[in-house]
């Protein structure tokens, strides 16, 4: 072999070594990023579950507040008016049954 071909082969060998080391680094970075991604997905899922639970609690509290009403607004709540209407109908039915 000529000196020039030996230099070309040595250049190719050194580039292959650099490429394999870069490949190893990128592969480990990729694995770490996949692991981080999975952890973030789990965190998002937990937070979404937490948000869902909190929304249910808010809805429950709003419903309870609407039913119970404040002392100033007892007769103003729609739920209170609806329940009072049902109670009046029940009282009417009981009165008719007692006749």
Protein Blocks (a to p, Z undefined) as FASTA:
>chain_A
ZZklmmmmmmmmmmmmmmmmmmmmmmmmmmmmmmmmmmmmmmmmmmmmmmmmmmmmmmmm
mmmmmmnopaklmmmpmklmmmmmmmmmmmmmmmmmmZZ
